[in-house]
Amino acid sequence: MNVPLLDLVAQYHSIRDEVLPALLRVVERQQFILGEEVAALERAIAELSHARHGIGCASGTDALLLPLRTLELQPGDEVITPSFTFFATAGTIHNTGGKPVFVDIDPGTFNLSPAAVEAALTPRTRAVVVVHLFGQMADLQPILTLAARHNLMVIEDAAQAIGARRRIGDAWRMAGESGAVGAFSFFPSKNLGGWGDGGMMVTQNDALAERLRRLRTHGGAKQYHHDEVGYNSRLDTLQAAVLLAKLPHLGAWSAARRARALRYTEALSGLAGVCPPRIDPANEHIFHQYTIRADRRDDLVAHLRKSGIGCAVYYPLPLHLQPCFAHLGYLRGSLPATEAAAESVVSLPIYPELTDQQQDAVIAAVRSFYQ
Ligand SMILES: Cc1ncc(COP(=O)(O)O)c(C=O)c1O
């Protein structure tokens, strides 16, 4: 049986009759830029994230870029971030004039380690970009405390974690709720994916929200008046219509992903050579990815592909070892937990439409490799 890593066509068939009429309404109105669906989605995502403001933008990358721009980073200013993440997390630090300072991860959750953040602080540190990787929130509280003490901006890269939450004290905190800005991506493969690129920033801060709104429209609050130089980074109205139609399903989709994850973990736990992902007990995971550690990972990947099972390695080359960051001077061995993860991880198919039979085929293919 062939099992794709992700099956967006299956999702499309399940929601077509909700999404197509919503798209058609935008087409009939011909209001494609910052139409009413964008404002409605901004309110809905802000509400989901317990935030005062939602500001749509062109991509998850821009949802990181714009808040970093507000820092007006000077040469030598440092921004701490994990190396085990998608490239945009650090690319945006570089592109806003900052120097990425890469820190190691907790080997269990793959998220950045608060102790490593503290050890990396210098007088030039301006911000921390915390990534909630694979749909599980990082240990945010100690980082928020450090940031308050050292006057640093905390940006939550929640591109993979929309709707994820974590118990902090006696309250549930949503991904994106507690940092100065939370950044979401609506890339099609995300848990809430558009039919093209899209992103959203959320914040509790009124003044910051206003500045981010300006920055996404060339830096001008009033048309043809520019207080600063910004960007063209708007969320497309057609994308907002798709996302609004999909949003009511997100809770059930995330629950279905959690159920799939539990089933994988029960099936794979006893298998020598495989280590299922660890869930921090404080977290409610949304399983954007189900990522195991595997002995002889590259051979397993080849075996799965030969068996018709989709899988992917997120991420094979950590950012501190990327050629474009060679000038930062990191050597192999400098972030051991990150490098070990890059050599051993593989993500298996996980999506709400995955059937029991498909999941059984994935489990059987993994088992047959090790037994
Ligand atoms: C952790 C992380 N940060 C940032 C991004 C960038 O989002 P986008 O692809 O929407 O620009 C992504 C998405 O791919 C991501 O996974």
The ligand as a Gaussian input file, in Angstrom:
#p B3LYP/6-31G(d) Opt

LIG

0 1
 C        9.496000      26.640000      12.216000
 C        9.110000      27.440000      11.000000
 N        9.360000      28.758000      10.971000
 C        9.015000      29.517000       9.917000
 C        8.402000      28.982000       8.817000
 C        8.125000      29.863000       7.638000
 O        6.817000      29.845000       7.213000
 P        6.439000      30.107000       5.660000
 O        6.826000      28.889000       4.904000
 O        4.953000      30.312000       5.718000
 O        7.152000      31.340000       5.228000
 C        8.096000      27.619000       8.807000
 C        7.372000      27.005000       7.661000
 O        7.738000      26.366000       6.807000
 C        8.480000      26.818000       9.912000
 O        8.233000      25.505000       9.924000

